[in-house]
Amino acid sequence: MTEEAQLHFERAAECMEDAQILLDNERPAAAVARAYYAMFHAATAVLSVKGIKRSSHRGILSAFGEYLVKPGLLEQRLHQSLREAFELRQQTDYEPIVDINSQQARETLEQAVQFVDACKKLTG
């Protein structure tokens, strides 16, 4: 694994820890955002190992599907989880009224844990 990928996985771990702290403190919207960023960092890490760089969130989502899911290296459900977390994060960061409950945040964090684990396994 490259140093860059390792650093992204470390950031992913920090984001998951932050998400759990926020969830424990009844901040589900912020927890969703941190869970998404854990997934974002893991996706960035695994793509970087493959020599694929993207500069935007949508670029990462697209490349993840094209280079990792489409050829069968990772499951489609992981791409779906990433897209759903991205949409929730968009809502929590940019909408004036946020309707995210603790259950949604808990599920998003669980998906993030699975997502990061799958990305780590792929990088060896």
Backbone bond lengths (Angstrom), bond angles and torsions (degrees), N, CA, C in turn:
res aa  C-N    CA-C-N  psi(-1)  N-CA   C-N-CA  omega(-1)  CA-C   N-CA-C  phi
1 M - - - 1.458 - - 1.532 108.34 -
2 T 1.307 115.57 140.65 1.462 119.81 179.98 1.532 110.64 -75.60
3 E 1.313 115.12 161.50 1.461 119.96 176.95 1.528 110.98 -61.82
4 E 1.333 115.87 -40.47 1.462 119.97 178.95 1.530 110.96 -60.20
5 A 1.316 116.73 -45.46 1.467 120.58 179.17 1.526 110.32 -62.81
6 Q 1.313 116.70 -43.07 1.467 120.68 179.14 1.535 110.82 -59.13
7 L 1.317 116.32 -43.15 1.465 120.02 179.26 1.525 111.30 -64.37
8 H 1.332 117.09 -38.79 1.469 119.82 177.20 1.532 110.62 -65.65
9 F 1.327 117.65 -39.53 1.466 119.45 177.65 1.530 111.48 -66.65
10 E 1.318 117.14 -34.85 1.474 119.87 175.33 1.525 110.41 -64.11
11 R 1.330 116.61 -42.15 1.476 120.36 176.55 1.520 110.63 -62.91
12 A 1.332 116.71 -39.85 1.463 120.87 178.23 1.527 110.50 -59.97
13 A 1.323 116.57 -43.28 1.473 120.50 179.07 1.528 110.73 -62.85
14 E 1.326 117.02 -42.99 1.467 120.87 177.63 1.525 110.97 -61.33
15 C 1.313 116.56 -42.28 1.472 120.48 -179.69 1.522 111.08 -63.77
16 M 1.330 117.01 -39.31 1.471 119.34 177.91 1.523 111.11 -66.20
17 E 1.315 116.62 -40.03 1.470 120.13 175.95 1.526 110.57 -62.07
18 D 1.318 116.41 -44.61 1.467 120.84 178.10 1.523 110.97 -60.76
19 A 1.330 116.40 -42.38 1.465 120.59 179.66 1.524 110.66 -60.49
20 Q 1.328 116.88 -41.73 1.461 120.01 179.61 1.524 110.78 -65.20
21 I 1.320 117.33 -42.16 1.468 121.14 178.09 1.528 110.00 -61.29
22 L 1.313 117.07 -44.52 1.464 120.84 179.34 1.525 111.25 -64.76
23 L 1.309 116.43 -40.08 1.464 120.49 177.70 1.525 110.51 -64.04
24 D 1.320 116.62 -43.01 1.472 121.26 177.98 1.521 112.11 -62.49
25 N 1.323 116.51 -24.91 1.459 121.31 -178.83 1.531 112.71 -104.53
26 E 1.339 114.50 24.08 1.464 122.24 174.11 1.533 113.22 56.97
27 R 1.316 115.31 44.41 1.471 122.59 176.07 1.527 108.32 -121.29
28 P 1.349 117.33 65.96 1.469 119.92 -173.18 1.524 114.53 -61.96
29 A 1.310 118.61 -37.95 1.470 119.93 -179.36 1.525 110.88 -63.24
30 A 1.301 116.88 -44.66 1.469 120.45 178.50 1.529 110.80 -67.69
31 A 1.330 117.08 -34.33 1.467 120.90 177.80 1.525 110.70 -63.53
32 V 1.332 116.97 -41.35 1.466 121.33 177.74 1.525 110.25 -60.51
33 A 1.304 116.83 -44.18 1.464 120.37 -179.78 1.529 110.84 -60.84
34 R 1.314 117.75 -44.22 1.467 120.26 -179.64 1.526 111.07 -68.46
35 A 1.330 117.47 -36.24 1.470 120.56 177.09 1.530 109.49 -63.28
36 Y 1.330 116.54 -42.25 1.461 119.49 177.12 1.535 110.15 -60.04
37 Y 1.320 117.25 -45.30 1.464 119.15 -177.89 1.530 111.55 -64.87
38 A 1.312 117.81 -29.36 1.466 119.86 173.78 1.526 109.32 -61.70
39 M 1.329 115.63 -44.79 1.461 120.60 179.15 1.531 110.93 -65.85
40 F 1.319 116.06 -41.96 1.461 121.23 178.88 1.526 110.75 -57.99
41 H 1.325 116.84 -46.74 1.470 120.27 -179.64 1.526 111.60 -66.13
42 A 1.332 117.18 -38.74 1.467 119.72 178.19 1.524 110.80 -66.20
43 A 1.334 116.82 -42.26 1.466 120.39 178.07 1.525 110.59 -63.30
44 T 1.319 116.51 -42.31 1.459 121.20 178.37 1.524 110.28 -61.76
45 A 1.329 116.62 -40.71 1.466 121.29 179.66 1.516 111.52 -62.26
46 V 1.316 116.62 -51.61 1.459 119.49 -175.91 1.530 110.85 -67.59
47 L 1.302 117.96 -35.56 1.466 119.86 175.91 1.526 110.97 -66.68
48 S 1.330 116.80 -38.93 1.470 119.53 -179.09 1.523 111.19 -64.35
49 V 1.329 116.78 -35.59 1.465 120.27 176.93 1.525 110.45 -62.55
50 K 1.319 116.70 -31.59 1.461 122.05 178.13 1.532 112.01 -84.35
51 G 1.343 116.71 0.61 1.455 121.18 179.46 1.523 113.62 81.05
52 I 1.329 116.43 19.66 1.463 121.45 -176.76 1.521 108.90 -108.32
53 K 1.316 115.95 122.91 1.470 122.21 -179.97 1.513 108.93 -118.86
54 R 1.306 116.33 138.77 1.456 122.57 173.71 1.520 107.43 -137.23
55 S 1.326 116.63 149.09 1.464 119.86 -174.86 1.522 114.02 -104.90
56 S 1.326 117.75 -1.79 1.466 119.08 -179.74 1.522 110.39 -129.71
57 H 1.310 114.86 162.88 1.461 119.78 178.33 1.527 110.47 -63.44
58 R 1.317 116.63 -46.34 1.472 119.71 178.88 1.531 110.94 -63.05
59 G 1.322 116.84 -34.12 1.457 120.75 176.64 1.519 111.83 -64.04
60 I 1.318 116.51 -40.45 1.470 121.53 177.21 1.523 109.83 -64.31
61 L 1.344 116.79 -46.08 1.466 120.44 179.20 1.520 110.96 -58.41
62 S 1.315 116.38 -46.60 1.459 121.37 -179.00 1.526 111.58 -63.92
63 A 1.325 116.64 -47.74 1.468 120.89 -179.25 1.521 111.29 -64.03
64 F 1.324 117.47 -36.35 1.463 121.36 178.82 1.527 109.31 -59.19
65 G 1.331 115.70 -46.73 1.457 119.54 179.17 1.521 112.40 -65.83
66 E 1.321 115.88 -44.62 1.458 120.78 -175.14 1.528 113.41 -69.21
67 Y 1.325 117.05 -44.57 1.462 120.43 -171.76 1.526 115.18 -98.87
68 L 1.328 117.42 -16.03 1.467 118.98 -177.08 1.523 113.35 -117.90
69 V 1.330 117.13 -39.18 1.466 120.17 -177.51 1.526 111.07 -87.67
70 K 1.311 116.25 -48.87 1.470 120.26 -176.84 1.530 112.49 -56.13
71 P 1.341 119.10 -43.95 1.471 118.77 177.82 1.535 114.06 -78.48
72 G 1.349 117.11 0.32 1.459 120.20 176.12 1.519 115.72 87.33
73 L 1.327 117.31 13.72 1.469 119.52 179.12 1.532 111.81 -74.40
74 L 1.328 116.36 -31.82 1.468 121.95 176.75 1.520 108.90 -134.83
75 E 1.328 115.89 157.12 1.460 121.50 -176.20 1.535 112.34 -73.70
76 Q 1.317 115.41 148.00 1.457 122.51 177.76 1.532 111.29 -57.76
77 R 1.332 116.98 -35.60 1.471 120.01 -178.04 1.532 111.41 -60.40
78 L 1.317 117.17 -29.40 1.464 120.36 178.40 1.524 110.14 -69.33
79 H 1.316 116.39 -40.72 1.462 120.46 177.55 1.522 109.70 -64.71
80 Q 1.329 116.43 -40.37 1.459 120.83 178.25 1.536 110.30 -63.04
81 S 1.307 117.34 -42.36 1.473 121.05 177.94 1.524 111.18 -61.38
82 L 1.322 116.18 -42.02 1.461 120.80 178.82 1.525 110.62 -62.99
83 R 1.325 116.60 -45.48 1.471 120.03 179.43 1.529 111.59 -63.64
84 E 1.328 117.35 -42.81 1.468 120.57 179.45 1.526 111.10 -64.10
85 A 1.326 116.50 -42.49 1.465 119.93 178.88 1.525 110.48 -64.60
86 F 1.325 117.24 -38.69 1.457 121.38 177.31 1.530 110.42 -60.66
87 E 1.319 117.17 -46.41 1.464 120.77 -179.97 1.528 111.29 -63.47
88 L 1.315 117.22 -41.65 1.467 120.10 176.98 1.523 111.13 -63.90
89 R 1.333 116.19 -40.74 1.463 120.18 178.80 1.525 110.38 -64.05
90 Q 1.326 116.78 -39.35 1.462 120.48 176.68 1.531 109.65 -58.29
91 Q 1.315 115.91 -45.00 1.457 121.00 -179.94 1.528 110.81 -63.61
92 T 1.322 116.83 -46.92 1.471 119.57 -176.09 1.520 112.31 -68.15
93 D 1.316 117.10 -32.09 1.462 120.01 -177.63 1.524 114.10 -84.95
94 Y 1.328 117.28 -29.92 1.457 118.71 -169.30 1.524 116.48 -119.06
95 E 1.316 117.92 -17.45 1.462 120.07 -178.42 1.535 110.45 -89.56
96 P 1.328 117.74 142.22 1.467 119.60 -179.22 1.529 113.26 -71.13
97 I 1.323 117.16 -28.64 1.460 121.09 178.00 1.521 107.24 -117.03
98 V 1.312 115.43 123.26 1.454 120.95 -176.92 1.524 108.62 -114.87
99 D 1.319 115.40 126.70 1.457 121.31 -178.63 1.524 109.84 -115.81
100 I 1.308 115.84 67.69 1.460 122.35 178.99 1.521 107.02 -116.40
101 N 1.328 116.72 126.77 1.461 119.23 179.09 1.527 110.99 -103.62
102 S 1.293 115.54 172.76 1.467 120.89 -176.95 1.519 112.36 -61.64
103 Q 1.326 116.80 -37.02 1.468 120.07 179.51 1.526 110.93 -63.17
104 Q 1.337 117.26 -44.68 1.474 120.71 177.49 1.524 110.52 -60.85
105 A 1.317 116.11 -42.93 1.464 120.36 -179.87 1.522 110.64 -64.88
106 R 1.312 117.39 -41.80 1.465 121.67 179.31 1.541 109.72 -62.37
107 E 1.326 116.92 -44.73 1.461 120.91 179.25 1.524 111.13 -64.37
108 T 1.316 116.93 -40.36 1.466 120.41 178.99 1.524 110.28 -64.39
109 L 1.314 117.19 -40.67 1.463 120.21 178.12 1.527 110.58 -65.90
110 E 1.320 118.07 -41.19 1.471 120.68 177.53 1.531 110.40 -61.44
111 Q 1.322 116.46 -41.28 1.464 120.16 177.28 1.525 110.67 -64.60
112 A 1.321 116.93 -37.72 1.469 120.77 178.68 1.523 110.79 -62.98
113 V 1.315 116.81 -41.88 1.468 120.59 178.92 1.527 109.75 -60.81
114 Q 1.323 117.14 -46.38 1.468 121.22 178.90 1.525 111.21 -63.57
115 F 1.316 115.73 -41.06 1.457 121.88 -179.50 1.530 110.86 -62.42
116 V 1.315 116.55 -49.96 1.469 120.88 -178.88 1.529 109.90 -62.51
117 D 1.325 117.47 -42.56 1.469 120.65 178.97 1.533 111.44 -60.12
118 A 1.339 116.31 -44.09 1.462 119.90 179.85 1.527 111.71 -64.15
119 C 1.322 115.99 -40.60 1.472 119.97 177.90 1.518 111.18 -65.22
120 K 1.322 117.36 -40.04 1.479 120.21 178.05 1.518 111.04 -62.60
121 K 1.331 116.52 -43.88 1.467 120.30 -179.61 1.525 110.87 -61.00
122 L 1.306 117.29 -36.57 1.444 121.24 -179.01 1.537 111.92 -68.71
123 T 1.329 116.19 -28.49 1.468 119.29 -178.65 1.520 112.48 -88.40
124 G 1.316 116.12 -5.52 1.462 118.99 174.50 1.470 112.60 93.79
